[in-house]
Amino acid sequence: MRFVEIAPPQKKEHHFGLVIDTIPAMAWSLRPDGVLDFVNQRWMEYTGLSLEGALANSNGTVHPEDLPGVTAQWLASMAAGQQYEGEMRLRRADGEYRWFLVRTLPLRDETGRIIKWYGTSTDVNDRKHAENALRDSGVQLQALTRRLVELQESERKDFARELHDRLGPPLTSLSINLQLIEDALPPALQRALAGKLADSRLQIEGASLAMRDVIGELRPQELDDHGLQPALGLYAEQFSARAGIAVSVRTAAPYQRAPAAVEIALFRIAQEALNNVAKHARARSVAISLEYQGTDHVMSVLDDGIGIRAAGDGAGRSRVALGLVTMRERAQAVGGSLSIEAHPNGGTQLTVRVPLR
């Protein structure tokens, strides 16, 4: 028969005290009314306070800036009889403040009455600083991305103006001169050169249309003059003529114009989305919708193609992924977000949401 030795109560209490003092966290307990009645050895070592000092001023180590919020949250948790969890800065013995994750749980008796609160403080200072550094890096990256987009748009606008100013007048002059030459020719020579003259006119018209298409890709005048909806409508017509894919642009009332930077970002995202549809989706139609929901400008691009997961081979998927990165960066540059998902009825739906506050 095996006998189990039962330790006396004094030995158990001593063992329990060693455990509490040795665990790698500051620990304490409070009475049911929230008054501190115990702190472990690690708590005293960190704060440099004695047990008496801790009991006399339990909130004295909390950073003054954190104390009001911490107090309000703790009182609400205690009143509700629920666990408390929060992050706060606690003063170390040398005066430095470090971030801690503080948790407090109630201990209840068999009737459900709280008879004790137990808490721990875990040092999360390094993690907190890493999170802050990562957030700051994200803010800086967003600012750089926004600046890059602004520079790209400025270059596009300047280049479009140069094309219009340098090529537009010569093409117009060529068309006028060709007509003057044709009118000055004798009838017999007009008939003999009719084919050449017609071909020359077509060449000039083709060059003019190509120039307008390039200018439209670079910086559509309608976007600056009339806004996003007319610019997208014109681009949709041009895209449909080139790609053979029907594109509709719908504006849900009421719709308000967004700031210029937002309209440019949405227009570029729609351009990239349509290019991806033409290259990978095998779609027959695309529906673009613009809405103003509260303070959010929302644009969605829905196609009836094969879906993003089936779009292309490995290289095709890489190109799609690169296009998505570009679109997402454009959305983030104006403080927005981009999501893409398979539509229940087939195809793919891309949604851009830009909050304006």
C-alpha positions in Angstrom: 0.0 0.0 0.0 1.3 3.4 -0.9 1.0 6.3 1.5 0.8 9.9 0.5 2.4 12.4 2.8 0.2 15.4 3.4 2.1 18.5 4.1 1.1 20.6 7.1 -0.7 23.9 6.5 2.3 26.0 7.4 4.5 24.1 4.8 1.8 24.6 2.1 1.6 28.3 2.8 5.4 28.6 2.7 5.5 26.8 -0.7 2.7 28.9 -2.1 4.5 32.1 -1.0 7.7 30.9 -2.8 5.7 30.2 -6.0 4.1 33.7 -5.9 7.4 35.4 -5.3 9.2 33.4 -7.9 6.8 33.6 -10.9 8.2 35.9 -13.7 5.5 38.6 -13.2 4.4 41.0 -10.6 1.4 39.7 -8.7 -0.9 41.1 -6.1 -4.3 40.6 -4.5 -7.1 43.0 -3.4 -10.0 42.8 -1.1 -13.5 42.5 -2.5 -13.8 46.3 -2.3 -10.7 46.7 -4.5 -8.3 47.7 -1.7 -4.7 46.3 -2.2 -3.7 43.9 0.6 -0.7 42.0 -0.9 2.1 42.4 -3.5 4.7 39.8 -4.3 8.5 40.1 -4.1 8.9 40.9 -7.8 6.5 43.8 -7.4 8.5 45.2 -4.5 11.8 44.7 -6.4 10.6 46.5 -9.5 9.0 49.5 -7.7 11.6 49.7 -4.9 8.7 50.0 -2.4 8.1 48.0 0.7 4.8 46.2 1.3 3.8 49.0 3.6 4.6 51.6 1.0 2.6 49.7 -1.7 -0.4 49.3 0.6 -0.3 53.0 1.5 -0.4 54.2 -2.1 -1.3 51.4 -4.6 -1.6 53.8 -7.6 1.5 55.7 -6.9 3.6 53.8 -9.5 1.1 54.4 -12.4 2.1 57.0 -14.9 0.1 60.2 -14.2 -1.1 60.4 -17.9 -2.4 56.8 -17.7 -4.0 57.0 -14.2 -7.4 58.6 -15.0 -8.2 56.1 -17.8 -6.9 53.2 -15.8 -8.9 54.2 -12.7 -12.1 54.6 -14.7 -11.7 51.3 -16.4 -10.9 49.4 -13.2 -13.8 50.9 -11.3 -16.2 49.9 -14.1 -14.8 46.4 -14.2 -15.0 46.1 -10.4 -18.6 47.4 -10.3 -19.6 44.8 -13.0 -17.6 42.0 -11.3 -15.7 41.3 -14.5 -12.1 40.8 -15.2 -9.9 43.8 -16.0 -7.3 44.0 -18.7 -5.3 47.0 -19.8 -1.9 48.4 -20.7 -0.3 51.1 -18.6 3.1 52.5 -17.7 4.5 51.6 -14.2 7.4 53.4 -12.6 10.5 51.4 -11.8 12.7 51.9 -8.8 15.1 54.1 -10.8 12.3 56.4 -12.0 11.9 54.9 -15.5 8.4 54.0 -16.7 7.9 50.8 -18.6 4.7 49.4 -20.3 2.9 46.5 -18.6 -0.1 44.4 -19.5 -2.2 44.3 -16.3 -4.8 41.7 -15.7 -7.1 41.3 -12.7 -9.6 38.4 -12.1 -12.2 38.0 -9.3 -12.3 34.9 -7.1 -15.8 34.0 -6.1 -17.2 31.7 -3.4 -19.9 29.0 -4.0 -22.6 31.6 -3.9 -20.9 33.7 -6.6 -19.9 36.5 -4.2 -16.4 38.0 -4.9 -14.1 37.2 -2.0 -10.8 38.3 -3.6 -9.2 39.9 -6.6 -6.0 38.6 -8.0 -3.8 40.4 -10.5 -0.6 40.2 -12.5 1.6 42.8 -14.4 3.6 41.5 -17.3 6.3 43.6 -18.9 5.4 44.4 -22.5 7.7 47.4 -22.9 9.8 46.0 -25.7 6.8 44.8 -27.6 5.1 48.1 -27.2 8.0 50.0 -28.6 8.3 47.6 -31.5 4.6 48.1 -32.3 5.1 51.9 -32.1 8.1 51.7 -34.4 6.2 49.6 -36.8 3.3 52.0 -36.8 5.6 55.0 -37.3 7.2 53.1 -40.2 3.8 52.5 -41.7 2.9 56.2 -41.4 6.1 57.2 -43.1 5.7 54.6 -45.8 2.2 55.9 -46.4 3.4 59.5 -46.6 6.2 58.4 -49.1 3.7 56.5 -51.2 1.3 59.5 -51.2 4.2 61.7 -52.3 5.2 59.3 -55.1 1.6 59.2 -56.4 1.5 63.0 -56.4 4.7 63.2 -58.4 3.5 60.5 -60.8 0.2 62.4 -61.4 2.1 65.7 -61.8 4.3 64.1 -64.4 1.4 62.5 -66.2 -0.4 65.9 -66.3 2.6 67.7 -67.6 3.2 65.1 -70.3 -0.4 65.1 -71.4 -0.3 68.8 -71.8 2.9 68.6 -73.8 1.4 66.0 -76.1 -1.7 68.2 -76.7 0.2 71.4 -77.2 3.0 70.0 -79.4 1.1 67.4 -81.5 -2.4 68.8 -81.6 -1.8 72.0 -83.6 0.5 70.3 -86.2 -2.1 67.5 -86.8 -4.9 70.1 -87.2 -2.7 72.1 -89.6 -2.0 69.0 -91.6 -5.7 68.2 -91.9 -6.4 71.8 -93.1 -3.5 71.9 -95.5 -4.6 68.5 -97.0 -8.0 69.9 -97.6 -6.7 73.1 -99.2 -4.4 71.0 -101.5 -7.3 68.8 -102.5 -9.5 71.7 -103.3 -6.7 73.3 -105.4 -6.2 70.2 -107.6 -7.8 69.9 -111.0 -10.8 67.5 -111.1 -8.9 64.9 -113.0 -6.0 64.9 -110.6 -8.4 64.9 -107.6 -9.9 61.7 -109.0 -6.5 60.2 -109.7 -5.3 60.9 -106.1 -8.6 60.2 -104.4 -7.3 57.0 -102.8 -4.1 58.7 -101.5 -6.0 61.7 -100.2 -8.5 59.5 -98.4 -5.7 57.4 -96.9 -3.9 60.6 -95.7 -7.0 61.8 -94.0 -7.4 58.5 -92.3 -3.8 58.6 -91.1 -4.3 62.1 -89.7 -7.5 61.1 -88.0 -5.9 57.9 -86.6 -3.0 59.9 -85.2 -5.4 62.4 -83.6 -7.4 59.6 -82.0 -4.3 57.8 -80.8 -3.0 61.1 -79.3 -6.3 61.7 -77.5 -6.3 58.1 -76.2 -2.8 58.5 -74.8 -3.7 61.9 -73.2 -6.8 60.2 -71.8 -4.6 57.5 -70.2 -2.2 60.0 -68.9 -4.6 62.5 -67.5 -8.2 62.7 -68.8 -9.4 66.3 -69.0 -12.9 65.3 -68.0 -11.5 64.3 -64.6 -10.2 67.8 -63.9 -13.2 69.6 -65.5 -16.2 67.5 -64.5 -15.2 64.9 -62.0 -14.8 61.1 -61.6 -18.1 59.9 -63.0 -17.8 61.6 -66.5 -14.2 60.7 -66.7 -14.9 57.0 -66.0 -17.8 57.1 -68.4 -15.6 58.3 -71.3 -12.8 55.9 -70.4 -15.3 53.0 -70.2 -16.4 53.8 -73.8 -12.9 53.8 -75.0 -12.0 50.6 -73.1 -15.1 48.8 -74.5 -14.1 49.8 -78.1 -10.6 48.5 -77.6 -11.2 45.4 -75.5 -14.7 44.3 -76.7 -15.9 44.2 -73.1 -19.1 46.0 -72.2 -18.5 48.5 -69.3 -21.2 50.4 -67.5 -20.7 53.2 -65.0 -23.4 53.8 -62.4 -23.6 56.6 -59.9 -25.9 56.0 -56.9 -27.7 59.2 -55.8 -26.8 61.1 -53.9 -23.2 61.2 -55.0 -20.8 64.1 -54.2 -17.5 64.8 -55.8 -14.5 63.8 -53.8 -11.2 65.8 -53.4 -9.0 65.8 -56.5 -6.5 63.4 -54.9 -9.2 60.9 -54.1 -10.8 61.1 -57.6 -7.4 60.6 -59.2 -6.7 57.5 -57.0 -10.1 56.0 -57.8 -9.7 56.6 -61.5 -6.3 55.0 -61.6 -7.6 52.0 -59.6 -10.5 51.6 -62.1 -8.0 51.8 -65.0 -5.8 49.0 -63.4 -8.8 46.9 -62.6 -10.1 47.1 -66.2 -6.7 46.2 -67.5 -6.6 43.2 -65.3 -10.1 42.2 -66.5 -9.0 42.5 -70.1 -5.8 40.4 -69.6 -7.0 37.7 -67.2 -10.7 37.6 -66.4 -12.2 36.5 -69.7 -15.2 38.6 -68.9 -18.0 39.8 -71.1 -19.1 42.8 -69.0 -18.0 45.0 -66.1 -20.1 47.2 -63.9 -18.5 50.1 -62.1 -20.5 51.8 -59.4 -19.8 55.0 -57.4 -21.5 55.7 -54.1 -21.3 58.2 -51.3 -22.1 56.3 -48.0 -22.1 58.7 -45.1 -18.6 60.1 -45.1 -17.2 57.4 -47.3 -16.6 57.4 -51.1 -17.1 53.9 -52.3 -16.2 52.5 -55.7 -16.8 48.9 -56.8 -15.7 47.1 -60.0 -17.6 43.9 -60.7 -16.9 41.6 -63.6 -18.5 38.4 -64.8 -15.2 36.6 -65.6 -13.6 33.4 -64.3 -12.7 34.8 -60.9 -9.4 35.9 -59.5 -8.3 32.4 -58.3 -8.6 31.0 -61.8 -7.0 34.0 -63.6 -4.0 32.8 -65.5 -1.0 30.5 -64.8 1.7 31.2 -62.3 3.0 34.2 -64.3 -0.5 35.5 -64.8 -1.2 35.3 -61.1 2.0 37.2 -60.4 0.9 40.0 -62.7 -2.5 40.1 -61.1 -0.9 40.2 -57.6 1.4 43.1 -58.7 -1.6 45.0 -60.0 -3.4 44.5 -56.7 -0.4 45.8 -54.8 -0.4 48.9 -56.9 -4.1 49.5 -56.5 -4.0 48.9 -52.7 -1.1 51.3 -52.4 -3.1 54.0 -54.3 -6.0 53.5 -52.0 -3.9 53.6 -48.9 -2.1 56.8 -50.2 -5.4 58.7 -49.8 -6.3 57.0 -46.5 -8.6 54.3 -48.0 -8.8 50.6 -48.2 -9.2 48.1 -51.0 -10.8 44.6 -50.8 -11.3 42.0 -53.5 -13.4 38.9 -53.4 -15.2 36.3 -55.5 -18.7 37.4 -56.2 -21.5 34.8 -55.3 -22.8 34.9 -58.9 -19.4 34.5 -60.4 -16.7 36.9 -61.4 -14.7 39.2 -59.1 -15.7 42.3 -57.1 -13.2 44.9 -56.2 -14.2 47.5 -53.6 -12.4 50.7 -52.7 -13.6 52.7 -49.6 -12.1 56.1 -48.8 -13.4 57.8 -45.6 -13.5 61.6 -45.6 -13.7 63.2 -42.3 
